[in-house]
Amino acid sequence: MSSGINMHEEPTTYLITTLQDLQSAVVTYLSSKGKALEASGLVIETIQTTVQNHEQTVQDLKNKILKKEQELNILSKKVDQQKEVNQILRQVQELIEGLPQPEGQGAE
């Protein structure tokens, strides 16, 4: 910027020079603001992408948990079925043990 009024300069010339200096300063200021806004935009985009990635990760984990719950339910049903089979086998064994032994077999 021009420093002070030069007494040998025409007032119009001084005014033009001062306005040009002011314009240059405003352009520089706006340029730096524009770069800051652009950088802020990039930061916001990065945050949005990160959030979307985390949301996808959470959804993937929810899907895995749901699948494991389904597998657990299937295994639980199989365990219940095996318990029933074991109970029936015990009952059959008790019935067999309660039957009279044919002649020639059993304790002598």
Backbone as CSV, one residue per row, in Angstrom:
resi,resn,N_x,N_y,N_z,CA_x,CA_y,CA_z,C_x,C_y,C_z
1,MET,0.833,-1.171,0.000,0.000,0.000,0.000,0.885,1.243,0.000
2,SER,0.354,2.304,-0.495,1.089,3.565,-0.488,1.120,4.089,0.929
3,SER,2.225,4.714,1.265,2.325,5.211,2.637,2.205,6.723,2.631
4,GLY,1.135,7.218,3.203,0.957,8.655,3.341,0.659,9.364,2.031
5,ILE,0.360,10.619,2.143,0.041,11.431,0.961,1.319,12.075,0.467
6,ASN,1.567,11.903,-0.804,2.694,12.568,-1.431,2.189,13.934,-1.907
7,MET,2.775,14.984,-1.397,2.308,16.337,-1.693,2.468,16.700,-3.169
8,HIS,3.350,16.001,-3.852,3.582,16.314,-5.261,2.639,15.539,-6.161
9,GLU,1.837,14.617,-5.566,0.924,13.795,-6.347,-0.418,14.497,-6.485
10,GLU,-1.030,14.325,-7.587,-2.377,14.852,-7.788,-3.329,14.089,-6.876
11,PRO,-4.327,14.711,-6.311,-5.291,13.997,-5.457,-5.965,12.839,-6.185
12,THR,-6.262,12.985,-7.436,-6.900,11.912,-8.198,-5.957,10.725,-8.335
13,THR,-4.694,11.007,-8.623,-3.709,9.944,-8.751,-3.538,9.230,-7.418
14,TYR,-3.489,10.003,-6.351,-3.371,9.410,-5.014,-4.574,8.510,-4.711
15,LEU,-5.769,9.003,-5.042,-6.983,8.247,-4.801,-6.974,6.948,-5.602
16,ILE,-6.584,7.003,-6.843,-6.521,5.807,-7.695,-5.520,4.815,-7.135
17,THR,-4.347,5.306,-6.756,-3.313,4.427,-6.199,-3.805,3.771,-4.908
18,THR,-4.449,4.556,-4.049,-4.960,4.037,-2.780,-6.044,2.994,-3.028
19,LEU,-6.930,3.264,-3.959,-7.993,2.300,-4.275,-7.417,1.011,-4.867
20,GLN,-6.389,1.137,-5.708,-5.741,-0.052,-6.272,-5.090,-0.882,-5.167
21,ASP,-4.434,-0.191,-4.227,-3.825,-0.897,-3.086,-4.897,-1.598,-2.252
22,LEU,-6.015,-0.908,-2.044,-7.122,-1.484,-1.271,-7.706,-2.692,-2.008
23,GLN,-7.866,-2.554,-3.312,-8.381,-3.662,-4.119,-7.456,-4.867,-4.021
24,SER,-6.159,-4.626,-4.103,-5.177,-5.704,-4.006,-5.267,-6.392,-2.642
25,ALA,-5.412,-5.586,-1.601,-5.521,-6.143,-0.249,-6.795,-6.976,-0.111
26,VAL,-7.905,-6.494,-0.659,-9.176,-7.227,-0.586,-9.073,-8.536,-1.365
27,VAL,-8.481,-8.497,-2.550,-8.314,-9.712,-3.348,-7.470,-10.734,-2.592
28,THR,-6.378,-10.284,-1.983,-5.529,-11.182,-1.195,-6.306,-11.778,-0.031
29,TYR,-7.064,-10.928,0.666,-7.858,-11.378,1.813,-8.891,-12.418,1.368
30,LEU,-9.625,-12.101,0.299,-10.660,-13.027,-0.174,-10.052,-14.332,-0.681
31,SER,-8.900,-14.230,-1.299,-8.215,-15.421,-1.785,-7.857,-16.342,-0.625
32,SER,-7.328,-15.755,0.444,-6.975,-16.573,1.605,-8.223,-17.155,2.248
33,LYS,-9.313,-16.383,2.290,-10.577,-16.889,2.825,-11.099,-18.036,1.958
34,GLY,-10.973,-17.858,0.645,-11.423,-18.905,-0.281,-10.654,-20.196,-0.073
35,LYS,-9.335,-20.066,0.124,-8.518,-21.258,0.366,-8.903,-21.917,1.686
36,ALA,-9.202,-21.094,2.693,-9.619,-21.633,3.981,-10.959,-22.351,3.843
37,LEU,-11.877,-21.763,3.084,-13.171,-22.411,2.873,-13.013,-23.716,2.097
38,GLU,-12.144,-23.704,1.110,-11.893,-24.908,0.328,-11.321,-26.007,1.228
39,ALA,-10.375,-25.637,2.083,-9.790,-26.604,3.013,-10.853,-27.117,3.980
40,SER,-11.725,-26.223,4.456,-12.811,-26.641,5.350,-13.734,-27.624,4.642
41,GLY,-13.999,-27.354,3.379,-14.843,-28.266,2.593,-14.220,-29.645,2.495
42,LEU,-12.904,-29.690,2.286,-12.221,-30.979,2.204,-12.283,-31.715,3.541
43,VAL,-12.138,-30.972,4.629,-12.228,-31.582,5.957,-13.629,-32.157,6.169
44,ILE,-14.644,-31.385,5.789,-16.026,-31.853,5.935,-16.255,-33.097,5.093
45,GLU,-15.767,-33.115,3.861,-15.914,-34.296,3.010,-15.230,-35.505,3.634
46,THR,-14.049,-35.296,4.192,-13.320,-36.392,4.838,-14.099,-36.925,6.031
47,ILE,-14.665,-36.022,6.824,-15.463,-36.442,7.985,-16.693,-37.212,7.518
48,GLN,-17.361,-36.724,6.487,-18.545,-37.416,5.972,-18.185,-38.814,5.476
49,THR,-17.079,-38.934,4.760,-16.639,-40.238,4.272,-16.323,-41.160,5.435
50,THR,-15.654,-40.634,6.450,-15.321,-41.431,7.624,-16.583,-41.912,8.326
51,VAL,-17.558,-41.017,8.469,-18.820,-41.388,9.110,-19.528,-42.465,8.293
52,GLN,-19.558,-42.320,6.975,-20.198,-43.319,6.121,-19.496,-44.672,6.243
53,ASN,-18.161,-44.635,6.301,-17.418,-45.887,6.458,-17.741,-46.543,7.797
54,HIS,-17.825,-45.730,8.860,-18.157,-46.277,10.178,-19.580,-46.833,10.191
55,GLU,-20.501,-46.119,9.535,-21.882,-46.606,9.466,-21.929,-47.945,8.745
56,GLN,-21.164,-48.091,7.670,-21.128,-49.350,6.932,-20.525,-50.453,7.794
57,THR,-19.472,-50.109,8.542,-18.845,-51.083,9.438,-19.838,-51.541,10.504
58,VAL,-20.575,-50.592,11.067,-21.587,-50.935,12.077,-22.647,-51.850,11.466
59,GLN,-23.095,-51.536,10.256,-24.110,-52.366,9.588,-23.557,-53.762,9.328
60,ASP,-22.311,-53.850,8.888,-21.686,-55.156,8.650,-21.624,-55.964,9.940
61,LEU,-21.269,-55.294,11.036,-21.196,-55.987,12.328,-22.581,-56.434,12.790
62,LYS,-23.592,-55.601,12.565,-24.961,-55.987,12.925,-25.379,-57.225,12.133
63,ASN,-25.030,-57.258,10.850,-25.360,-58.410,10.015,-24.651,-59.668,10.508
64,LYS,-23.383,-59.537,10.901,-22.639,-60.680,11.426,-23.254,-61.170,12.731
65,ILE,-23.660,-60.226,13.591,-24.288,-60.597,14.864,-25.596,-61.333,14.600
66,LEU,-26.388,-60.835,13.670,-27.652,-61.477,13.327,-27.413,-62.896,12.823
67,LYS,-26.410,-63.063,11.976,-26.090,-64.392,11.452,-25.655,-65.325,12.580
68,LYS,-24.835,-64.814,13.505,-24.384,-65.641,14.637,-25.558,-66.000,15.545
69,GLU,-26.493,-65.070,15.733,-27.683,-65.364,16.531,-28.505,-66.471,15.880
70,GLN,-28.626,-66.425,14.553,-29.357,-67.473,13.837,-28.648,-68.821,14.001
71,GLU,-27.317,-68.815,13.889,-26.556,-70.056,14.077,-26.728,-70.581,15.495
72,LEU,-26.720,-69.676,16.465,-26.898,-70.056,17.866,-28.275,-70.671,18.088
73,ASN,-29.304,-70.097,17.476,-30.648,-70.649,17.595,-30.722,-72.059,17.023
74,ILE,-30.074,-72.254,15.884,-30.054,-73.589,15.263,-29.343,-74.576,16.186
75,LEU,-28.197,-74.184,16.715,-27.452,-75.069,17.626,-28.255,-75.342,18.897
76,SER,-28.946,-74.341,19.393,-29.763,-74.510,20.593,-30.871,-75.532,20.347
77,LYS,-31.488,-75.468,19.170,-32.527,-76.447,18.815,-31.929,-77.846,18.719
78,LYS,-30.734,-77.947,18.146,-30.077,-79.244,18.037,-29.760,-79.808,19.417
79,VAL,-29.314,-78.952,20.343,-29.020,-79.383,21.712,-30.303,-79.878,22.373
80,ASP,-31.400,-79.126,22.195,-32.684,-79.546,22.766,-33.118,-80.892,22.197
81,GLN,-32.952,-81.067,20.894,-33.309,-82.341,20.259,-32.444,-83.475,20.801
82,GLN,-31.156,-83.203,20.973,-30.255,-84.239,21.499,-30.639,-84.610,22.927
83,LYS,-31.041,-83.638,23.719,-31.496,-83.917,25.085,-32.720,-84.828,25.065
84,GLU,-33.660,-84.542,24.157,-34.850,-85.380,24.032,-34.465,-86.801,23.628
85,VAL,-33.562,-86.923,22.667,-33.105,-88.244,22.217,-32.454,-88.981,23.382
86,ASN,-31.607,-88.306,24.138,-30.940,-88.941,25.282,-31.959,-89.393,26.326
87,GLN,-32.983,-88.583,26.560,-34.019,-88.947,27.525,-34.779,-90.183,27.052
88,ILE,-35.125,-90.229,25.776,-35.821,-91.399,25.218,-34.932,-92.632,25.313
89,LEU,-33.636,-92.478,25.007,-32.713,-93.616,25.110,-32.623,-94.130,26.547
90,ARG,-32.619,-93.241,27.538,-32.601,-93.655,28.952,-33.874,-94.408,29.301
91,GLN,-35.000,-93.911,28.813,-36.269,-94.580,29.091,-36.292,-95.975,28.473
92,VAL,-35.800,-96.060,27.247,-35.734,-97.373,26.576,-34.819,-98.293,27.364
93,GLN,-33.673,-97.801,27.808,-32.723,-98.604,28.584,-33.377,-99.097,29.881
94,GLU,-34.123,-98.198,30.549,-34.821,-98.584,31.782,-35.860,-99.666,31.503
95,LEU,-36.573,-99.525,30.376,-37.566,-100.553,30.011,-36.887,-101.888,29.746
96,ILE,-35.763,-101.853,29.048,-35.026,-103.091,28.738,-34.546,-103.734,30.027
97,GLU,-34.019,-102.941,30.929,-33.522,-103.465,32.211,-34.669,-104.003,33.056
98,GLY,-35.866,-103.482,32.882,-37.017,-103.933,33.671,-37.672,-105.197,33.118
99,LEU,-37.309,-105.628,31.926,-37.877,-106.839,31.333,-37.299,-108.073,32.011
100,PRO,-38.132,-109.124,32.120,-37.597,-110.373,32.685,-36.540,-110.969,31.754
101,GLN,-35.514,-111.504,32.370,-34.419,-112.106,31.582,-34.854,-113.513,31.151
102,PRO,-34.592,-113.855,29.877,-34.924,-115.224,29.426,-34.058,-116.243,30.181
103,GLU,-34.536,-117.495,30.241,-33.813,-118.572,30.906,-32.428,-118.730,30.300
104,GLY,-31.448,-118.936,31.138,-30.087,-119.164,30.646,-29.309,-117.882,30.500
105,GLN,-29.922,-116.786,30.720,-29.177,-115.528,30.624,-29.305,-114.795,31.941
106,GLY,-28.467,-113.868,32.178,-28.522,-113.082,33.393,-27.548,-113.640,34.416
107,ALA,-27.654,-113.208,35.668,-26.719,-113.617,36.705,-27.005,-115.035,37.128
108,GLU,-25.956,-115.821,37.358,-26.132,-117.198,37.787,-25.756,-117.390,39.203
